[in-house]
Each structure stands twice: as C-alpha cells, then as structure tokens.
Amino acid sequence: MQDLPNLYLIGPMGAGKSTIGRLLAAELSRPFFDSDHAIQDRCGADIPWIFDVEGELGFRQRESQMIDELTQLPSVVVATGGGAVLREENRRALRERGTVIYLLTTVDQQLKRTAKDRNRPLLQCDNREQVLIDMFATRDPLYRATSDITVRTDRRSPRAVVNEILRRVHRLVDPLEIARATSKKVSQ
C-alpha cells in the first residue's frame, strides 16, 4: 500500500470539517490544520474582526495565501473554510497537492450546527436559512468539481464519517483493494 496523500476537507460551514479533520489526522498520526484557525493565529484576530476591517475580499486574500502554504506541507490533514473553493487558485492548489474530500450536509443540518455560533460573519443576518441556501447553490458545484470523494455527514457520527473517508481514500490510492474486497464478498 502506498502512503496516503495529503487530505483536504472542503464543504459548507457546519459540515464537520474541523471535527472530522482532527479525528482523521489523529487516526493517521498526521498534523491537522484548520485554515481559518491558522489565519486567526497569524493575524492575532478572529475572522469576524478580519471581515469587519478588511471585508470579505481581504479575508479571501489571506485565505488563499494560507491554503497555498498549508497545501505545500507534507503528510497533513487540512480543513478549509467553507468559501475556500470560491477562488480558482485555491481549487487548483487543493486538487494538485492532495486528495480532496467534500463533506456534504443539508442546510437543515447547517442551521442546527451553527445556531449559536457568532464567529461566522456571513450568518450574522436575519434570514440565515436563505443565506445558506444561496451559498449552497453557488458553492456546491465548486465543491463537486474540486473533490475526489464526496461523503455525507448528516445524522452520522464523526467516527463513521472518518471510517468511510479512510476506506474510500485507500481505494483511490490502491485500486486493487476494490478488487480484493469484491472477490472476498463473492467467495463468501
């Protein structure tokens, strides 16, 4: 079995990228990075403050720089911000430097998971559901075009999602694993 490539988690806010990323990294004994947290650490300011002072454009520039840096590290698991796929340079860096996993979740789950979170500037509005619906319509095609694997996270434990990711990534790296698994089922 070959070594696994870098693993990059993309998807909407509330999909579980950080939680699943930490578990995945622990399972693989790899460093874990959350691009939003890395930006905050570097700036010494939280994401809402960056949005207030620099606007979304300023934040997206910082995000692109951070994704470029993180994707050049060896043997890592990286969780990106939900909007990372909006820039082609980010999508290209992710696709070319590792395996990209799209964590798909419903707007209903996003609303539940982000209900009390005040650190999401794009959700500081009256109609959070409509904002999430609009973001999904724009971003889902980009997530799908960027990813190697899509995994649903709704009503599933983070551990179950991690196990599915590992199984599917191993199959990408070693296609013979599919043949072995199929032949075992047939012979049983």
TORSEZA-341324 format. One record per atom (N, C-alpha, C): atom name; x, y, z. Coordinates in nm, 4 decimals, m for minus. Last residue first. Layout:
REM TORSEZA-341324
('CA',(X,Y,Z))
...
END
This chain:
REM TORSEZA-341324
('N',(m1.7502,m1.5527,m0.0409))
('CA',(m1.8144,m1.5837,0.0882))
('C',(m1.9514,m1.6398,0.0719))
('N',(m1.6591,m1.4749,m0.2857))
('CA',(m1.6191,m1.6075,m0.2385))
('C',(m1.6870,m1.6481,m0.1071))
('N',(m1.7604,m1.2144,m0.3033))
('CA',(m1.8074,m1.3157,m0.3979))
('C',(m1.7766,m1.4551,m0.3450))
('N',(m1.6128,m1.0822,m0.1063))
('CA',(m1.7585,m1.0901,m0.0942))
('C',(m1.8141,m1.2011,m0.1827))
('N',(m1.3536,m1.1092,m0.2101))
('CA',(m1.3848,m1.1669,m0.0790))
('C',(m1.5351,m1.1844,m0.0630))
('N',(m1.3737,m0.9631,m0.4461))
('CA',(m1.3538,m1.1066,m0.4553))
('C',(m1.3804,m1.1763,m0.3219))
('N',(m1.4058,m0.7037,m0.3395))
('CA',(m1.5127,m0.7639,m0.4194))
('C',(m1.4957,m0.9152,m0.4262))
('N',(m1.1589,m0.6663,m0.2156))
('CA',(m1.2818,m0.6604,m0.1356))
('C',(m1.3981,m0.7262,m0.2092))
('N',(m0.9869,m0.6847,m0.4385))
('CA',(m0.9742,m0.7797,m0.3275))
('C',(m1.1028,m0.7837,m0.2447))
('N',(m1.0753,m0.4639,m0.5896))
('CA',(m1.0845,m0.5989,m0.6456))
('C',(m1.0757,m0.7034,m0.5347))
('N',(m1.0122,m0.2587,m0.4117))
('CA',(m1.1513,m0.2787,m0.4537))
('C',(m1.1691,m0.4206,m0.5057))
('N',(m0.7368,m0.2796,m0.4034))
('CA',(m0.8116,m0.3042,m0.2803))
('C',(m0.9597,m0.3276,m0.3127))
('N',(m0.6457,m0.1935,m0.6424))
('CA',(m0.6546,m0.3378,m0.6240))
('C',(m0.7317,m0.3734,m0.4981))
('N',(m0.6219,0.0836,m0.6141))
('CA',(m0.7414,0.0295,m0.6800))
('C',(m0.7551,m0.1219,m0.6657))
('N',(m0.5037,0.2625,m0.3824))
('CA',(m0.4765,0.1246,m0.4198))
('C',(m0.6018,0.0631,m0.4828))
('N',(m0.6049,0.5222,m0.3662))
('CA',(m0.4599,0.5024,m0.3697))
('C',(m0.4254,0.3634,m0.4216))
('N',(m0.8790,0.4802,m0.3558))
('CA',(m0.8227,0.5691,m0.4586))
('C',(m0.6742,0.5428,m0.4774))
('N',(m0.8971,0.3155,m0.1322))
('CA',(m0.9363,0.2618,m0.2637))
('C',(m0.8838,0.3489,m0.3775))
('N',(m0.8219,0.4954,0.0669))
('CA',(m0.7385,0.3771,0.0409))
('C',(m0.7700,0.3173,m0.0956))
('N',(m1.0437,0.6631,0.0537))
('CA',(m0.9117,0.7149,0.0142))
('C',(m0.8172,0.5989,m0.0153))
('N',(m1.2458,0.4936,0.1532))
('CA',(m1.2525,0.5434,0.0159))
('C',(m1.1190,0.5999,m0.0330))
('N',(m1.1602,0.4456,0.4171))
('CA',(m1.1869,0.3345,0.3250))
('C',(m1.1819,0.3828,0.1799))
('N',(m1.1480,0.7082,0.5172))
('CA',(m1.0278,0.6248,0.5099))
('C',(m1.0454,0.5097,0.4118))
('N',(m1.4206,0.7830,0.4986))
('CA',(m1.3160,0.8571,0.4262))
('C',(m1.1926,0.7703,0.4098))
('N',(m1.5406,0.5997,0.6744))
('CA',(m1.5747,0.5979,0.5321))
('C',(m1.4675,0.6699,0.4492))
('N',(m1.4209,0.6793,0.9160))
('CA',(m1.4008,0.5430,0.8653))
('C',(m1.4330,0.5339,0.7162))
('N',(m1.5234,0.9415,0.9361))
('CA',(m1.3785,0.9189,0.9245))
('C',(m1.3512,0.7801,0.8674))
('N',(m1.7954,0.8820,0.9698))
('CA',(m1.7515,0.9586,0.8529))
('C',(m1.6026,0.9373,0.8298))
('N',(m1.7891,0.7505,1.2150))
('CA',(m1.8386,0.6792,1.0960))
('C',(m1.7936,0.7505,0.9685))
('N',(m1.6968,0.9621,1.3783))
('CA',(m1.6159,0.8400,1.3631))
('C',(m1.6587,0.7613,1.2385))
('N',(m1.9091,1.1465,1.3736))
('CA',(m1.7812,1.1811,1.3118))
('C',(m1.6933,1.0577,1.2878))
('N',(m2.2171,0.9819,1.2914))
('CA',(m2.1151,1.0189,1.3886))
('C',(m1.9868,1.0573,1.3147))
('N',(m2.4777,1.1339,1.1057))
('CA',(m2.3745,1.0307,1.1158))
('C',(m2.2731,1.0764,1.2191))
('N',(m2.6599,1.3278,1.0186))
('CA',(m2.7039,1.2201,1.1081))
('C',(m2.6069,1.1027,1.1141))
('N',(m2.4643,1.4176,0.7376))
('CA',(m2.5901,1.4298,0.8126))
('C',(m2.6211,1.3043,0.8927))
('N',(m2.2467,1.3861,0.5733))
('CA',(m2.2222,1.3883,0.7176))
('C',(m2.3507,1.3951,0.8004))
('N',(m2.1357,1.2183,0.2783))
('CA',(m2.2446,1.2830,0.3528))
('C',(m2.2155,1.2757,0.5024))
('N',(m1.8628,1.2775,0.0747))
('CA',(m1.9120,1.1984,0.1876))
('C',(m2.0197,1.2790,0.2598))
('N',(m1.6922,1.2481,m0.2256))
('CA',(m1.7987,1.3191,m0.1550))
('C',(m1.8535,1.2259,m0.0480))
('N',(m1.3668,1.2836,m0.3615))
('CA',(m1.4610,1.2000,m0.2871))
('C',(m1.5662,1.2911,m0.2247))
('N',(m1.2349,1.4800,m0.4905))
('CA',(m1.2131,1.3436,m0.5383))
('C',(m1.3182,1.2495,m0.4806))
('N',(m1.3553,1.8141,m0.5665))
('CA',(m1.3336,1.6969,m0.4807))
('C',(m1.3072,1.5682,m0.5582))
('N',(m1.4152,2.0187,m0.7427))
('CA',(m1.2836,2.0182,m0.6788))
('C',(m1.2524,1.8848,m0.6116))
('N',(m1.6757,1.9860,m0.8227))
('CA',(m1.5724,1.9908,m0.9268))
('C',(m1.4316,1.9793,m0.8681))
('N',(m1.8076,2.0027,m0.5729))
('CA',(m1.8113,1.8783,m0.6515))
('C',(m1.7005,1.8741,m0.7562))
('N',(m1.7581,2.2689,m0.5013))
('CA',(m1.7142,2.1590,m0.4145))
('C',(m1.7045,2.0296,m0.4955))
('N',(m1.8894,2.3947,m0.7164))
('CA',(m1.7441,2.4121,m0.6987))
('C',(m1.6864,2.3026,m0.6091))
('N',(m2.1574,2.3253,m0.6757))
('CA',(m2.0901,2.2831,m0.7993))
('C',(m1.9369,2.2951,m0.7896))
('N',(m2.1898,2.4472,m0.4107))
('CA',(m2.1976,2.3027,m0.4312))
('C',(m2.1315,2.2587,m0.5630))
('N',(m2.1889,2.7331,m0.4229))
('CA',(m2.0674,2.6590,m0.3874))
('C',(m2.0719,2.5096,m0.4164))
('N',(m2.4426,2.8321,m0.4986))
('CA',(m2.3199,2.8818,m0.5614))
('C',(m2.2029,2.7864,m0.5429))
('N',(m2.6181,2.6893,m0.3351))
('CA',(m2.6418,2.6941,m0.4797))
('C',(m2.5155,2.7381,m0.5547))
('N',(m2.5137,2.7468,m0.0802))
('CA',(m2.5101,2.6102,m0.1319))
('C',(m2.5254,2.6098,m0.2839))
('N',(m2.5738,3.0198,m0.0598))
('CA',(m2.4331,2.9765,m0.0624))
('C',(m2.4217,2.8354,m0.1194))
('N',(m2.8556,3.0042,m0.0546))
('CA',(m2.7871,3.0752,m0.1641))
('C',(m2.6409,3.0330,m0.1746))
('N',(m2.8916,2.8642,0.1852))
('CA',(m2.9455,2.8102,0.0593))
('C',(m2.8725,2.8733,m0.0593))
('N',(m2.7745,3.0429,0.3670))
('CA',(m2.7170,2.9088,0.3485))
('C',(m2.7656,2.8448,0.2184))
('N',(m2.9523,3.2592,0.3392))
('CA',(m2.8090,3.2779,0.3117))
('C',(m2.7439,3.1423,0.2845))
('N',(m3.1877,3.1410,0.4285))
('CA',(m3.1766,3.1835,0.2886))
('C',(m3.0311,3.2056,0.2489))
('N',(m3.1203,3.0966,0.7012))
('CA',(m3.1539,2.9843,0.6133))
('C',(m3.1383,3.0237,0.4663))
('N',(m3.0853,3.3538,0.8066))
('CA',(m2.9699,3.2636,0.7951))
('C',(m2.9979,3.1495,0.6979))
('N',(m3.2038,3.6350,0.7943))
('CA',(m3.2507,3.5118,0.7315))
('C',(m3.1333,3.4175,0.7024))
('N',(m3.0622,3.8388,0.9317))
('CA',(m3.1963,3.7983,0.9751))
('C',(m3.2402,3.6639,0.9186))
('N',(m2.7132,3.7729,1.0109))
('CA',(m2.8210,3.8373,0.9358))
('C',(m2.9547,3.7848,0.9861))
('N',(m2.4438,3.6459,1.0107))
('CA',(m2.4921,3.7482,1.1027))
('C',(m2.5972,3.8329,1.0302))
('N',(m2.3231,3.4703,0.8424))
('CA',(m2.4521,3.4296,0.9002))
('C',(m2.5070,3.5311,1.0001))
('N',(m2.0797,3.5670,0.7717))
('CA',(m2.1796,3.5608,0.6656))
('C',(m2.3177,3.5202,0.7171))
('N',(m1.9255,3.5379,1.0101))
('CA',(m1.9740,3.6694,0.9659))
('C',(m2.0842,3.6634,0.8606))
('N',(m1.9273,3.3419,1.2606))
('CA',(m1.9483,3.3207,1.1169))
('C',(m2.0105,3.4478,1.0595))
('N',(m1.9206,3.3352,1.5341))
('CA',(m1.7948,3.3594,1.4632))
('C',(m1.8066,3.3357,1.3129))
('N',(m2.1343,3.2590,1.6801))
('CA',(m2.1290,3.4015,1.6448))
('C',(m2.0008,3.4360,1.5675))
('N',(m2.3376,2.9841,1.6952))
('CA',(m2.2031,3.0279,1.6578))
('C',(m2.2058,3.1727,1.6112))
('N',(m2.5759,2.8648,1.7385))
('CA',(m2.5246,2.9507,1.8458))
('C',(m2.3867,3.0087,1.8152))
('N',(m2.6262,2.7243,1.4924))
('CA',(m2.7288,2.8074,1.5580))
('C',(m2.6717,2.9056,1.6598))
('N',(m2.4849,2.5469,1.3432))
('CA',(m2.4297,2.6823,1.3541))
('C',(m2.5208,2.7764,1.4332))
('N',(m2.6270,2.3083,1.3409))
('CA',(m2.4887,2.3069,1.3882))
('C',(m2.4294,2.4460,1.4079))
('N',(m2.8779,2.3835,1.2326))
('CA',(m2.8680,2.3270,1.3677))
('C',(m2.7268,2.3406,1.4238))
('N',(m2.8015,2.4732,0.9780))
('CA',(m2.8720,2.5629,1.0689))
('C',(m2.8609,2.5139,1.2130))
('N',(m2.6883,2.2373,0.8738))
('CA',(m2.6061,2.3564,0.8927))
('C',(m2.6712,2.4526,0.9919))
('N',(m2.9162,2.0761,0.8562))
('CA',(m2.8089,2.0399,0.9495))
('C',(m2.7179,2.1589,0.9767))
('N',(m3.0525,2.2221,0.6553))
('CA',(m3.1139,2.1994,0.7863))
('C',(m3.0083,2.1648,0.8912))
('N',(m2.8811,2.1984,0.4400))
('CA',(m2.8988,2.3305,0.5005))
('C',(m2.9609,2.3156,0.6389))
('N',(m2.6830,1.8967,0.4681))
('CA',(m2.8015,1.9723,0.4279))
('C',(m2.8035,2.1088,0.4963))
('N',(m2.3497,1.8251,0.3518))
('CA',(m2.4524,1.8287,0.4553))
('C',(m2.5692,1.9132,0.4063))
('N',(m2.0485,1.6745,0.2569))
('CA',(m2.1788,1.7251,0.2149))
('C',(m2.2772,1.7168,0.3304))
('N',(m1.7282,1.7235,0.2268))
('CA',(m1.8208,1.6832,0.3319))
('C',(m1.9540,1.7522,0.3042))
('N',(m1.5109,1.6221,m0.0092))
('CA',(m1.6236,1.7130,0.0090))
('C',(m1.7158,1.6543,0.1144))
('N',(m1.1714,1.5911,m0.0125))
('CA',(m1.2924,1.5260,0.0341))
('C',(m1.3987,1.6325,0.0606))
('N',(m0.8965,1.5531,m0.2193))
('CA',(m0.9948,1.6473,m0.1674))
('C',(m1.1244,1.5729,m0.1356))
('N',(m0.5597,1.4781,m0.1927))
('CA',(m0.6926,1.4230,m0.2168))
('C',(m0.7934,1.5125,m0.1458))
('N',(m0.3105,1.7048,m0.3300))
('CA',(m0.3609,1.6031,m0.2385))
('C',(m0.4948,1.5491,m0.2833))
('N',(m0.2401,1.9054,m0.5047))
('CA',(m0.1474,1.8732,m0.3961))
('C',(m0.1991,1.7690,m0.2978))
('N',(m0.4306,1.9716,m0.6951))
('CA',(m0.2983,1.9292,m0.7417))
('C',(m0.2084,1.8762,m0.6306))
('N',(m0.6593,2.0509,m0.5495))
('CA',(m0.6649,1.9367,m0.6423))
('C',(m0.5266,1.8826,m0.6753))
('N',(m0.5581,2.2755,m0.4042))
('CA',(m0.6142,2.1593,m0.3354))
('C',(m0.6115,2.0358,m0.4257))
('N',(m0.4797,2.4489,m0.6118))
('CA',(m0.3822,2.4042,m0.5113))
('C',(m0.4322,2.2779,m0.4410))
('N',(m0.7304,2.4854,m0.7444))
('CA',(m0.6171,2.4235,m0.8137))
('C',(m0.5145,2.3697,m0.7140))
('N',(m0.8805,2.6160,m0.5484))
('CA',(m0.9265,2.4872,m0.6019))
('C',(m0.8111,2.4137,m0.6690))
('N',(m0.7254,2.8499,m0.5211))
('CA',(m0.7414,2.7570,m0.4086))
('C',(m0.7830,2.6190,m0.4582))
('N',(m0.7547,2.9659,m0.7732))
('CA',(m0.6200,2.9336,m0.7249))
('C',(m0.6256,2.8366,m0.6061))
('N',(m1.0321,3.0130,m0.7872))
('CA',(m0.9716,2.9083,m0.8702))
('C',(m0.8335,2.8693,m0.8186))
('N',(m1.2270,3.0676,m0.5027))
('CA',(m1.1149,3.1128,m0.5851))
('C',(m1.0516,2.9945,m0.6585))
('N',(m1.4186,2.9279,m0.3629))
('CA',(m1.4623,3.0385,m0.4478))
('C',(m1.3520,3.0888,m0.5404))
('N',(m1.3350,2.7421,m0.1810))
('CA',(m1.3480,2.6988,m0.3211))
('C',(m1.3897,2.8117,m0.4153))
('N',(m1.3528,2.8622,0.0680))
('CA',(m1.2200,2.8458,0.0060))
('C',(m1.2288,2.8113,m0.1421))
('N',(m1.5811,2.8887,0.2177))
('CA',(m1.5691,2.9663,0.0942))
('C',(m1.4371,2.9506,0.0218))
('N',(m1.5441,2.7290,0.4465))
('CA',(m1.6492,2.6967,0.3507))
('C',(m1.6367,2.7681,0.2171))
('N',(m1.1938,2.6632,0.5041))
('CA',(m1.3162,2.7380,0.5286))
('C',(m1.4167,2.7071,0.4187))
('N',(m1.0568,2.3286,0.5322))
('CA',(m1.0635,2.4630,0.4760))
('C',(m1.1911,2.5328,0.5214))
('N',(m0.8456,2.1217,0.7056))
('CA',(m0.9859,2.1604,0.6914))
('C',(m0.9868,2.3037,0.6413))
('N',(m0.5957,1.8917,0.6255))
('CA',(m0.6324,2.0331,0.6325))
('C',(m0.7832,2.0479,0.6142))
('N',(m0.3417,1.6819,0.7200))
('CA',(m0.4857,1.6876,0.7000))
('C',(m0.5235,1.8341,0.7214))
('N',(m0.0210,1.5986,0.5697))
('CA',(m0.1100,1.6733,0.6582))
('C',(m0.2564,1.6470,0.6243))
('N',(0.2330,1.5357,0.4301))
('CA',(0.1585,1.4444,0.5182))
('C',(0.0699,1.5159,0.6193))
('N',(0.4071,1.8512,0.3953))
('CA',(0.3950,1.7068,0.3702))
('C',(0.3070,1.6359,0.4744))
('N',(0.2746,2.1624,0.2693))
('CA',(0.3307,2.0831,0.3788))
('C',(0.3142,1.9342,0.3479))
('N',(0.1346,2.2911,0.0784))
('CA',(0.2722,2.2561,0.0444))
('C',(0.3411,2.1762,0.1552))
('N',(m0.1044,2.3612,0.1850))
('CA',(m0.1052,2.2514,0.0887))
('C',(0.0345,2.2124,0.0431))
('N',(m0.0365,2.5832,0.3426))
('CA',(m0.0719,2.4563,0.4072))
('C',(m0.0667,2.3387,0.3102))
('N',(0.0149,2.7869,0.1460))
('CA',(0.1174,2.7410,0.2409))
('C',(0.0865,2.6022,0.2969))
('N',(m0.2336,2.8078,0.0147))
('CA',(m0.1118,2.7807,m0.0619))
('C',(m0.0023,2.7258,0.0300))
('N',(m0.3935,2.8747,0.2309))
('CA',(m0.4153,2.7469,0.1633))
('C',(m0.2930,2.7096,0.0804))
('N',(m0.2897,3.1307,0.2888))
('CA',(m0.2791,3.0234,0.3879))
('C',(m0.2981,2.8867,0.3219))
('N',(m0.3561,3.2742,0.0568))
('CA',(m0.2160,3.2629,0.0980))
('C',(m0.1975,3.1452,0.1947))
('N',(m0.6355,3.2521,0.0688))
('CA',(m0.5607,3.1952,m0.0442))
('C',(m0.4140,3.1762,m0.0094))
('N',(m0.6892,3.3958,0.3068))
('CA',(m0.7241,3.2549,0.2960))
('C',(m0.6460,3.1875,0.1833))
('N',(m0.6159,3.6542,0.2379))
('CA',(m0.5429,3.5853,0.3452))
('C',(m0.5661,3.4341,0.3360))
('N',(m0.8151,3.6946,0.0434))
('CA',(m0.6727,3.7025,0.0069))
('C',(m0.5870,3.6310,0.1110))
('N',(m1.0465,3.6746,0.1970))
('CA',(m1.0219,3.5747,0.0919))
('C',(m0.8767,3.5782,0.0451))
('N',(m1.0231,3.9066,0.3590))
('CA',(m1.0175,3.7740,0.4192))
('C',(m0.9833,3.6692,0.3139))
('N',(m1.0510,4.1024,0.1606))
('CA',(m0.9278,4.0940,0.2395))
('C',(m0.9116,3.9574,0.3042))
('N',(m1.3158,4.0432,0.0776))
('CA',(m1.2036,4.0357,m0.0164))
('C',(m1.0702,4.0226,0.0568))
('N',(m1.4725,4.0969,0.3016))
('CA',(m1.4577,3.9587,0.2569))
('C',(m1.3392,3.9434,0.1622))
('N',(m1.2952,4.3425,0.5056))
('CA',(m1.4005,4.2959,0.4166))
('C',(m1.3758,4.1521,0.3746))
('N',(m1.1216,4.4324,0.6945))
('CA',(m1.0700,4.4148,0.5588))
('C',(m1.1769,4.3747,0.4581))
('N',(m1.2815,4.4676,0.9286))
('CA',(m1.1753,4.5624,0.8938))
('C',(m1.1360,4.5539,0.7469))
('N',(m1.4725,4.2582,0.9311))
('CA',(m1.5108,4.3969,0.9603))
('C',(m1.4082,4.4966,0.9080))
('N',(m1.3137,4.0310,0.8759))
('CA',(m1.4218,4.0693,0.7841))
('C',(m1.4606,4.2158,0.8047))
('N',(m1.1536,4.0369,1.1073))
('CA',(m1.0903,4.0494,0.9753))
('C',(m1.1948,4.0924,0.8719))
('N',(m1.3537,3.9934,1.3002))
('CA',(m1.2775,4.1190,1.3015))
('C',(m1.2123,4.1421,1.1659))
('N',(m1.4403,3.7315,1.2336))
('CA',(m1.5325,3.8453,1.2243))
('C',(m1.4600,3.9803,1.2217))
('N',(m1.1919,3.5849,1.2824))
('CA',(m1.2453,3.6006,1.1469))
('C',(m1.3455,3.7165,1.1390))
('N',(m0.9726,3.7479,1.5246))
('CA',(m1.0688,3.6469,1.4806))
('C',(m1.1266,3.6823,1.3431))
('N',(m0.6148,3.7968,1.5238))
('CA',(m0.7515,3.8493,1.5266))
('C',(m0.8466,3.7405,1.4779))
('N',(m0.3602,3.7292,1.4680))
('CA',(m0.3872,3.7703,1.6048))
('C',(m0.5267,3.8309,1.6187))
('N',(m0.2843,3.6308,1.2250))
('CA',(m0.3268,3.7714,1.2330))
('C',(m0.3408,3.8210,1.3767))
('N',(m0.2181,3.3640,1.2813))
('CA',(m0.1206,3.4504,1.2150))
('C',(m0.1548,3.5981,1.2345))
('N',(m0.4555,3.2705,1.3971))
('CA',(m0.3295,3.2649,1.4716))
('C',(m0.2275,3.3616,1.4130))
('N',(m0.6362,3.3077,1.1833))
('CA',(m0.6549,3.3802,1.3096))
('C',(m0.5260,3.3835,1.3905))
('N',(m0.5278,3.1244,1.0001))
('CA',(m0.5366,3.2671,0.9646))
('C',(m0.5487,3.3504,1.0921))
('N',(m0.5654,2.8881,1.1422))
('CA',(m0.4293,2.9293,1.1066))
('C',(m0.4252,3.0775,1.0696))
('N',(m0.8426,2.8769,1.1500))
('CA',(m0.7682,2.8955,1.2750))
('C',(m0.6247,2.9404,1.2484))
('N',(m0.8922,2.8377,0.8739))
('CA',(m0.9448,2.9558,0.9431))
('C',(m0.8696,2.9826,1.0730))
('N',(m0.7639,2.5901,0.8244))
('CA',(m0.7140,2.7114,0.7599))
('C',(m0.7671,2.8384,0.8273))
('N',(m0.6514,2.3712,1.0517))
('CA',(m0.7766,2.4326,1.0115))
('C',(m0.7358,2.5671,0.9523))
('N',(m0.4477,2.0879,1.0395))
('CA',(m0.4566,2.2334,1.0298))
('C',(m0.5969,2.2713,0.9865))
('N',(m0.2765,1.8230,1.1953))
('CA',(m0.4031,1.8771,1.1467))
('C',(m0.3969,2.0285,1.1466))
('N',(m0.0233,1.5763,1.1322))
('CA',(m0.0640,1.7086,1.1811))
('C',(m0.1965,1.7510,1.1172))
('N',(m0.1034,1.2273,1.1826))
('CA',(m0.0586,1.3400,1.0999))
('C',(m0.0950,1.4713,1.1666))
('N',(m0.2028,0.9696,1.2430))
('CA',(m0.0841,1.0255,1.3108))
('C',(m0.0192,1.1351,1.2258))
('N',(m0.4461,0.8926,1.1476))
('CA',(m0.3316,0.8767,1.0572))
('C',(m0.1995,0.9224,1.1188))
('N',(m0.6122,0.9607,1.3584))
('CA',(m0.6128,0.8232,1.3087))
('C',(m0.4889,0.7939,1.2232))
('N',(m0.5652,1.2353,1.3683))
('CA',(m0.5248,1.1506,1.4812))
('C',(m0.5148,1.0047,1.4367))
('N',(m0.6825,1.3128,1.1253))
('CA',(m0.5394,1.3355,1.1481))
('C',(m0.4881,1.2472,1.2622))
('N',(m0.9484,1.2431,1.1800))
('CA',(m0.8783,1.1826,1.0673))
('C',(m0.7273,1.1952,1.0857))
('N',(m1.0079,1.4166,1.3935))
('CA',(m1.0149,1.2707,1.4110))
('C',(m0.9359,1.1980,1.3022))
('N',(m0.9764,1.6668,1.2635))
('CA',(m0.8958,1.6325,1.3824))
('C',(m0.8922,1.4814,1.4040))
('N',(m1.1721,1.6437,1.0584))
('CA',(m1.0303,1.6608,1.0265))
('C',(m0.9398,1.6232,1.1428))
('N',(m1.4074,1.6373,1.2034))
('CA',(m1.3677,1.5183,1.1277))
('C',(m1.2199,1.5247,1.0918))
('N',(m1.3996,1.9004,1.3098))
('CA',(m1.4133,1.7825,1.3965))
('C',(m1.3623,1.6575,1.3258))
('N',(m1.3779,2.0566,1.0715))
('CA',(m1.2777,2.0642,1.1787))
('C',(m1.2813,1.9405,1.2676))
('N',(m1.6058,1.9781,0.9155))
('CA',(m1.4690,1.9698,0.8630))
('C',(m1.3633,1.9694,0.9741))
('N',(m1.8807,1.9771,0.9508))
('CA',(m1.7979,1.8963,1.0408))
('C',(m1.6523,1.8873,0.9989))
('N',(m2.0506,2.1484,0.8265))
('CA',(m2.0441,2.0119,0.7722))
('C',(m1.9612,1.9202,0.8616))
('N',(m2.0481,2.4113,0.9069))
('CA',(m2.1344,2.3190,0.9790))
('C',(m2.1333,2.1767,0.9265))
('N',(m2.0050,2.5491,0.5856))
('CA',(m1.9930,2.5647,0.7309))
('C',(m2.0922,2.4709,0.7976))
('N',(m1.9478,2.3069,0.3184))
('CA',(m2.0096,2.4235,0.3806))
('C',(m1.9833,2.4304,0.5303))
('N',(m1.6210,2.1902,0.2113))
('CA',(m1.7643,2.1784,0.2305))
('C',(m1.8171,2.2991,0.3039))
('N',(m1.3214,1.9920,0.2324))
('CA',(m1.3953,2.1083,0.1878))
('C',(m1.5427,2.0840,0.2142))
('N',(m1.0167,1.8737,0.3440))
('CA',(m1.1609,1.8689,0.3645))
('C',(m1.2227,2.0015,0.3215))
('N',(m0.7493,1.6963,0.2158))
('CA',(m0.8081,1.8287,0.2304))
('C',(m0.9594,1.8168,0.2383))
('N',(m0.4636,1.5132,0.2780))
('CA',(m0.6095,1.5086,0.2720))
('C',(m0.6647,1.6463,0.3051))
('N',(m0.1752,1.3990,0.1024))
('CA',(m0.2378,1.4980,0.1902))
('C',(m0.3888,1.4889,0.1706))
('N',(m0.1898,1.0393,0.0338))
('CA',(m0.1567,1.1788,0.0034))
('C',(m0.2078,1.2709,0.1140))
('N',(m0.0567,0.7483,0.1956))
('CA',(m0.1702,0.8314,0.1575))
('C',(m0.1238,0.9731,0.1275))
('N',(0.1783,0.5258,0.0522))
('CA',(0.1432,0.6241,0.1543))
('C',(0.0262,0.7062,0.1040))
('N',(0.0568,0.2158,m0.0907))
('CA',(0.1274,0.3421,m0.0957))
('C',(0.0925,0.4259,0.0255))
('N',(0.0847,m0.1192,0.0000))
('CA',(0.0000,0.0000,0.0000))
('C',(0.0881,0.1239,0.0000))
END
